[in-house]
Amino acid sequence: KGYDFSGNEIDYNAMFDSYKTTGFQATNFGAAVNMVNDMLKAKSEPFEGSYMDGIRQTSGCTIFVGFTSNMISSGVRENIKISCEREFSGCFSYNMWCC
Protein backbone atom coordinates (compact mmCIF):
# COMPACT_ATOMS: atom_id res chain seq x y z
CA LYS A 1 0.00 0.00 0.00
CA GLY A 2 1.37 3.40 -0.98
CA TYR A 3 1.40 6.62 1.00
CA ASP A 4 -1.86 8.60 1.23
CA PHE A 5 -1.11 12.10 -0.07
CA SER A 6 -4.66 13.39 0.56
CA GLY A 7 -3.71 15.35 3.72
CA ASN A 8 -2.60 18.98 3.80
CA GLU A 9 0.96 18.23 4.92
CA ILE A 10 3.30 15.37 4.03
CA ASP A 11 4.52 13.17 6.88
CA TYR A 12 7.91 12.22 5.44
CA ASN A 13 8.55 9.51 8.04
CA ALA A 14 5.24 7.85 7.15
CA MET A 15 5.88 8.32 3.43
CA PHE A 16 9.30 6.64 3.60
CA ASP A 17 7.85 3.94 5.84
CA SER A 18 5.16 3.20 3.22
CA TYR A 19 7.89 2.48 0.65
CA LYS A 20 8.52 -0.84 2.38
CA THR A 21 5.25 -2.15 0.93
CA THR A 22 4.88 -0.17 -2.32
CA GLY A 23 6.80 -2.31 -4.84
CA PHE A 24 10.18 -3.89 -5.53
CA GLN A 25 12.26 -0.72 -6.01
CA ALA A 26 10.39 1.21 -3.33
CA THR A 27 10.70 -1.74 -0.95
CA ASN A 28 14.48 -1.73 -1.41
CA PHE A 29 14.53 2.05 -0.99
CA GLY A 30 12.53 1.63 2.23
CA ALA A 31 15.08 -0.91 3.47
CA ALA A 32 17.88 1.55 2.62
CA VAL A 33 16.12 4.32 4.58
CA ASN A 34 15.97 1.98 7.59
CA MET A 35 19.68 1.19 7.26
CA VAL A 36 20.62 4.88 7.04
CA ASN A 37 18.48 5.66 10.09
CA ASP A 38 20.16 2.82 12.01
CA MET A 39 23.61 4.14 11.03
CA LEU A 40 22.74 7.70 12.05
CA LYS A 41 21.43 6.45 15.39
CA ALA A 42 24.64 4.46 16.00
CA LYS A 43 26.76 7.45 14.95
CA SER A 44 25.03 9.67 17.52
CA GLU A 45 25.79 7.25 20.37
CA PRO A 46 29.05 7.82 22.25
CA PHE A 47 31.86 5.33 21.71
CA GLU A 48 32.33 2.89 24.56
CA GLY A 49 35.39 0.79 23.98
CA SER A 50 39.13 0.76 23.70
CA TYR A 51 41.14 2.96 21.36
CA MET A 52 42.99 1.39 18.46
CA ASP A 53 46.60 2.41 17.69
CA GLY A 54 46.14 5.90 19.10
CA ILE A 55 43.09 6.60 16.95
CA ARG A 56 40.39 8.31 18.95
CA GLN A 57 36.96 7.07 17.97
CA THR A 58 34.22 9.54 18.93
CA SER A 59 31.08 7.61 18.00
CA GLY A 60 29.80 4.06 17.86
CA CYS A 61 29.71 4.00 14.06
CA THR A 62 31.87 5.13 11.16
CA ILE A 63 29.90 5.47 7.93
CA PHE A 64 31.72 4.65 4.68
CA VAL A 65 30.26 5.96 1.41
CA GLY A 66 31.42 4.76 -1.99
CA PHE A 67 30.39 6.15 -5.36
CA THR A 68 31.40 6.00 -9.01
CA SER A 69 32.27 8.83 -11.39
CA ASN A 70 28.90 8.75 -13.15
CA MET A 71 27.22 9.82 -9.88
CA ILE A 72 29.31 13.02 -9.86
CA SER A 73 28.17 13.94 -13.38
CA SER A 74 24.51 13.37 -12.46
CA GLY A 75 22.19 15.17 -10.08
CA VAL A 76 23.44 13.03 -7.19
CA ARG A 77 26.58 15.19 -6.81
CA GLU A 78 24.63 17.69 -4.68
CA ASN A 79 23.72 14.88 -2.26
CA ILE A 80 27.38 13.85 -2.02
CA LYS A 81 28.44 17.49 -1.52
CA ILE A 82 26.00 18.10 1.34
CA SER A 83 27.00 14.78 2.91
CA CYS A 84 30.63 15.97 2.95
CA GLU A 85 29.77 19.43 4.24
CA ARG A 86 27.64 18.07 7.09
CA GLU A 87 30.14 15.30 7.93
CA PHE A 88 27.56 12.57 7.38
CA SER A 89 30.28 10.08 6.58
CA GLY A 90 33.65 9.35 8.10
CA CYS A 91 35.09 8.15 4.80
CA PHE A 92 34.26 8.71 1.12
CA SER A 93 35.60 6.48 -1.62
CA TYR A 94 35.59 7.53 -5.27
CA ASN A 95 35.89 4.92 -8.02
CA MET A 96 36.36 5.68 -11.69
CA TRP A 97 35.34 2.93 -14.08
CA CYS A 98 37.04 2.69 -17.46
CA CYS A 99 36.04 0.58 -20.44
C-alpha positions as CSV (number, residue, x, y, z in Angstrom):
1,K,0.0,0.0,0.0
2,G,1.4,3.4,-1.0
3,Y,1.4,6.6,1.0
4,D,-1.9,8.6,1.2
5,F,-1.1,12.1,-0.1
6,S,-4.7,13.4,0.6
7,G,-3.7,15.3,3.7
8,N,-2.6,19.0,3.8
9,E,1.0,18.2,4.9
10,I,3.3,15.4,4.0
11,D,4.5,13.2,6.9
12,Y,7.9,12.2,5.4
13,N,8.5,9.5,8.0
14,A,5.2,7.9,7.2
15,M,5.9,8.3,3.4
16,F,9.3,6.6,3.6
17,D,7.9,3.9,5.8
18,S,5.2,3.2,3.2
19,Y,7.9,2.5,0.6
20,K,8.5,-0.8,2.4
21,T,5.2,-2.1,0.9
22,T,4.9,-0.2,-2.3
23,G,6.8,-2.3,-4.8
24,F,10.2,-3.9,-5.5
25,Q,12.3,-0.7,-6.0
26,A,10.4,1.2,-3.3
27,T,10.7,-1.7,-0.9
28,N,14.5,-1.7,-1.4
29,F,14.5,2.1,-1.0
30,G,12.5,1.6,2.2
31,A,15.1,-0.9,3.5
32,A,17.9,1.6,2.6
33,V,16.1,4.3,4.6
34,N,16.0,2.0,7.6
35,M,19.7,1.2,7.3
36,V,20.6,4.9,7.0
37,N,18.5,5.7,10.1
38,D,20.2,2.8,12.0
39,M,23.6,4.1,11.0
40,L,22.7,7.7,12.1
41,K,21.4,6.5,15.4
42,A,24.6,4.5,16.0
43,K,26.8,7.5,14.9
44,S,25.0,9.7,17.5
45,E,25.8,7.2,20.4
46,P,29.1,7.8,22.3
47,F,31.9,5.3,21.7
48,E,32.3,2.9,24.6
49,G,35.4,0.8,24.0
50,S,39.1,0.8,23.7
51,Y,41.1,3.0,21.4
52,M,43.0,1.4,18.5
53,D,46.6,2.4,17.7
54,G,46.1,5.9,19.1
55,I,43.1,6.6,16.9
56,R,40.4,8.3,18.9
57,Q,37.0,7.1,18.0
58,T,34.2,9.5,18.9
59,S,31.1,7.6,18.0
60,G,29.8,4.1,17.9
61,C,29.7,4.0,14.1
62,T,31.9,5.1,11.2
63,I,29.9,5.5,7.9
64,F,31.7,4.6,4.7
65,V,30.3,6.0,1.4
66,G,31.4,4.8,-2.0
67,F,30.4,6.1,-5.4
68,T,31.4,6.0,-9.0
69,S,32.3,8.8,-11.4
70,N,28.9,8.7,-13.1
71,M,27.2,9.8,-9.9
72,I,29.3,13.0,-9.9
73,S,28.2,13.9,-13.4
74,S,24.5,13.4,-12.5
75,G,22.2,15.2,-10.1
76,V,23.4,13.0,-7.2
77,R,26.6,15.2,-6.8
78,E,24.6,17.7,-4.7
79,N,23.7,14.9,-2.3
80,I,27.4,13.8,-2.0
81,K,28.4,17.5,-1.5
82,I,26.0,18.1,1.3
83,S,27.0,14.8,2.9
84,C,30.6,16.0,2.9
85,E,29.8,19.4,4.2
86,R,27.6,18.1,7.1
87,E,30.1,15.3,7.9
88,F,27.6,12.6,7.4
89,S,30.3,10.1,6.6
90,G,33.7,9.4,8.1
91,C,35.1,8.1,4.8
92,F,34.3,8.7,1.1
93,S,35.6,6.5,-1.6
94,Y,35.6,7.5,-5.3
95,N,35.9,4.9,-8.0
96,M,36.4,5.7,-11.7
97,W,35.3,2.9,-14.1
98,C,37.0,2.7,-17.5
99,C,36.0,0.6,-20.4
